């Protein structure tokens, strides 16, 4: 038993929970639990962006508020059971367990969900951005960006600096206000969708949720790979010409920001961002040439 598993077991006993099996999770660790016949999830949160315990706690409270608002608006998000709390130097949350299974969705299905999510009223003015959320576009104007990214070993260094130069040039002239402000889910992908037949029973993982431009959400589901999703969303809720231009800039800026995060701490970037900067798709190649899809604008 690991130290974290031991902490979870002791915590569950103190809370009167019967701890069951661990649940799959990428950025934290979670366990299925029971209390008085109710199915719950006990979750331990990691400070992946190293924002500090206080800021992480504020972010978790913000996420809990979003989940309450989403549930009230009819979305099957796991409602929190109490406020986030600290135990043994870690942040924990307790939430309801949602039934269902993940499955492969079509581009059209996910586009409809994304459009519906963006159309939901969440009192965005009251929410504001998630505490601890990173401004990924800041890398494009950071005075030390080239120096920091240049610390990477070749040939990855060449790609980092190339994409920085391209993204900075492409960002000039974009009207960033042309993408409306929404509550960004941040990871609306198949593993975070639960179904019973055609009925959506769970919308999970709001850890990247914040208030930002809707293109930010689209980038995190497109990932320079799922062109069909972008085209499907455009048919439901058309992108503006500036939003098309933002798409590739935002994607590169997200990856450059993550790479710089590691390099500033003396670590090599992850392959996820380094390989992502090399990735190309028919849509990305079109946007890289400064062109837009035929029907855009």
N, C-alpha and C positions, 0 to 999 in steps of 0.2 A: 504494500500500500504506500503510495506516494504521500508526501507531506500535505499536499493539497487535498487528496482524497481523505486523509485523516482529519483535516480541518473541517471538510464538508460533513463527514460522519458525526463529528462532535457537535458541530453547529446544528445539524438536523435533529440530533437528540435533544439539544437544548430548546429547540423550537417545537418539539413534539411532532416531528415529521418522521415518517417511515421512508427512508431513502431506498430507491429502487435502482434501476439501471442508468448508466451514463447515457447522455444524448449527444448526437453529433453536433459539433459547433466548431467554427473555424477560428474565431477571434477571442473566444472565452471557453470556459468549461462549464457544463451543465449536467444536472441529474434530474431524472424523473422522481417525483416524491408524492406521498399521499398524506393527507391529514383529514381525519374524520370523514373519510369517504370521498374527499375531493382530490382530483388529480392536479398536481402542481409541478412547477419547474423551479429548482433551486439553481441559481446561476452565479458563477464567480467571474468577475470582470477584470481583464488585464488592461494596464495602461499602455496600449500599443504605441501611442503617439507621444508618450512620456510628457504629458501635460501636468502631472502632479495629482496627488490624491484629492485635494480640494476641488480642482477643476473637473476631475473625472466624476466626482460625486455630484457636482452641479449638472454635468451633462447627463448623468443617469436620471436625475430628477426631471430634467427637461424631457427626456425620452418617455418617461412614465406619463407625463402630462400629454404628450402627443398620442400615446397609445389609448389613453382615456378618451381623448377627443375623437380619435379614429373609430373607436368602438361605438361611441355615441352617434357617429355619422354612418354606421352600418358596416364598417370594415371588421373582419374577424381577426383582430390583433389581440395578442395575449394581454389581458388586463393585469396590472400590477396588484399584488396583495401586500399593501403597505408600502412605505417609502424605502428607497435603497438604504443599506446600513453597512457599517464597518464591523469587521470581526477578524481578529488575528492579522491585522494589517492589510486586509483585503476588502474590496467592495463587493457586496452581494445583493442580489435581488431575488424576490419570490414572485412568481407570476402564475397565471392559470395555464394548464396544459391544454393545447388544442388538438383535436383528433384530425385524422386525414393522412394522406400519403402524397408525396411529391411525384410529379410525372413530367414528361417532356411536353412543353407547350409549344404551340405554333407562334410565329411572329405576330400574326393577327391577334391571337389571344392576349399575348403580353402587351401589345400596343393598346388594346382596348382597356386593359387593367391600368396601364400607365396613364392613359388619357383620363380615365375615371378618377384615379388618385389625384391627379393634378387639378381636376375640376372640383374636388372636395373643399368645402369651406372649413378651415382650421383656426380661424381667428389669428391669421398669420401676423397681424400687426402686434398682437399681444405676445405671441411666442417669441419672435425674433430668432436670429440664428442660434444653433446649439452652442452652449458654452464649450470652448475648446476646439470648435470647428476650425479647420485650416483654410486660409485663403490661398488656393492653389495657383491663382494667377499672379501672386506676388513674385514668384520665381522669375517672371518675364521682365520685371523691372528692378530686381535685386542687383545692386552694384557689384556684388561678389559672386554672382551666379556662375559665370564662366570659370572663375578660379576654383570654386568648390566642385563643380562638375568635372573640371579638368584633373581632379585628384584620382579619378577612376582609372583603372588600368586599360591600356589599349587592347582590343579594338573597340571596347564599349565606350571609351572616352570619346572616340570620334563620333559615334552615334548620339551621345548625349549633347555634345557641342553642336552637332549638325541640327538636331531637332530644336535646341534652344534658339539657334539663329533663325530657323524657319518659323517657329511659333512666334517669336518676337516680331518678325517682319509681317507675318500674316495678321497679327493682332492690331496693327496700325490701321486705323480707319473703320474698325468694327464699332457699331453702336451697341454697346453692351446692354443698354436698356431695352433693346428690341426683343429680348427674351424675358417673358413675364416672370415675376416672382411667385414661387410655389413652395409647398412643403415637399422637399426632395426625399424620396424614400432611401435612395442610395445603393440599393442592391436588390432590385426587383428581378430576381433570377429564379430559375426553376427550383433549386433547393429550398428557397424561402417561400414557396407557395404550396399549400396543402389542399388536397381535393378529396371529395367523396363524389365520384362520378364527375358530372360537369359542375358541381357546386363547390365554390371556393370556401374552404373551412378554416384556413389559416394564412395570414400574411405576417411573416416572421422577420426577425433580424432588422431592427430599426436603429442599429448602432451607428450607421452613417447618416441617419436622417438629420436634416437641417433645413433652414429656409434659405433658398438661393434661386438662381435662374433655372428654369425647367430644363435647359440644355445640359446642365450639370447632371441631372438624373438620367437623361438620355445617353450621355457619354458613358456612364457607369454600367449601362445595360448593353450598349452597342459594342464598346471595347475594340473598335476597329476590326470587328469580326462579323457582327450580325447586321449586315446592311439591310436585310429584309425587314427587320424590326423598325429601323428608322423610316423606311419607305412606307410601312404599314401605319405608323403613327402619323406621318405626314398626310396620309389620305384621310385620317380621322380628324386631326388637329394640325393643319398645315404649319410648317416651319417658315419663318421669315427668311429672306435672303441672308440677313446678318446671322441668324441662328445656324444656317447651313455653314457659314464661314467659321462660326464659333466651334462647331463640332470637333474638328481636327485640332484646333488650337487648345481647346479644353482638355482633350485626350492627352496630348503631348505634355501639357502643363501639369496635369495630375501625376504623370509618371516622372517627370523631371523633379517635381516637388518631393516625391517619395525617395528618389535617388539622392537628392541633396540632403534630405533628412538623415539618411544613413551615413553619407560621406562626411557631414559635419561632425558626426560622432565617431569617426575613424573606422567605420564599417563599410564593407562593400555593399552596393545596392543588391536587391533581390533580383533573381532572374525574371520574376513576374514583370517588373518595370523595364528591365533592360531588353528583354525579348519583345515586350509590348511596343517599345519605341521602334523596333525593326519591322513590326507587323504592318502589312498593307492589305487593302481590300479594294475592289473596284471603286467604291465610294471614296475611300481615302485618297486614292490616286487621282480621282477627279478633283477633289477639293485641294489637293496639293498643287495641282496645276492652276489653281485659281478659278476653276470652273464650278458651276452649279448644276444639279440635275435639270434636265430639260424643262420640267414643269415648274421649277422654283421661281418665285417672284412673279 
